[in-house]
Amino acid sequence: MGIIDIIKYFVLGLVQGIAEILPISSSGHLVLLQQLLSVNPENEASFAIFVHFASLLALVIFFRTIIWQIIKGFVLFIFKKAKEHKQDFWMGIYIIVASIPAALVGFLLEDQLDAIFSNLMIVGLGFLFTATILFLWPKFGKKTTEKLTMKTAIITGLFQAIGIIPGVSRSGITITGAKISGLEEKSAKQFAFLLFVPIALGSFVISLFDINTLANIQGVTLRYYLIAMVSAFMFTLLALLFIFKKFQFKHAKYFGIYLVVIGLFTLFVASMGV
């Protein structure tokens, strides 16, 4: 294992962890960096799945109390008709419903994912699209509530499905859907990040049944993946602390400005054929 390669994978994990939580698109940054650093030229999509799984573990730890409450309440309401857990049951239903659109898009585009994840032109346009969405955030969600509804779940889920495109921030676009559906700031962020759990878990589990994916991550490659995963795990936790303690919707414009710059840079790199 070369020190340069170790640093490259550590940086990729760092970027994944920060960009997964902040509204700047982890998938887009991973595609751009992997091409600039000449890392994983044939396995960009599979690498993304593994570092996303590391972020998933961090999210599960961060939301462990809420997730356990939802799972326990969901089961108790179904099998014991415990009325005090009705709200937890419906939260589970909303998460399931909101996860369906992204799961369907991922299934339908499965054969095209490798091509999509290697196309810097798509990434650059995705960055600019996300920037536009962030600039418009003050226009969304004038009427707010903490209460989730089926309408909230469907709208948020449809928006999350757009986040499969590299360059489009999954967290940013999902929070946008939650805001448009009427959720207030804290509830919108919480619901958006809870929705990442089933999507990331599903992608990882499916990838384990892909013989080609497993064959391409053996030996030294697997060690590099593990370095990136540890890095992604640590920085996802740090980013979560920031987004829930410091980040407010009024700060979105600054991330929008950054995405315009990185988006134009990505389009330039794509035009140069890098």
Summary of the structure (lengths in Angstrom):
residues: 274
radius of gyration: 18.4
end to end distance: 25.5
largest distance: 62.2
contacts: 981
relative contact order: 0.20
helix: 80%
strand: 1%
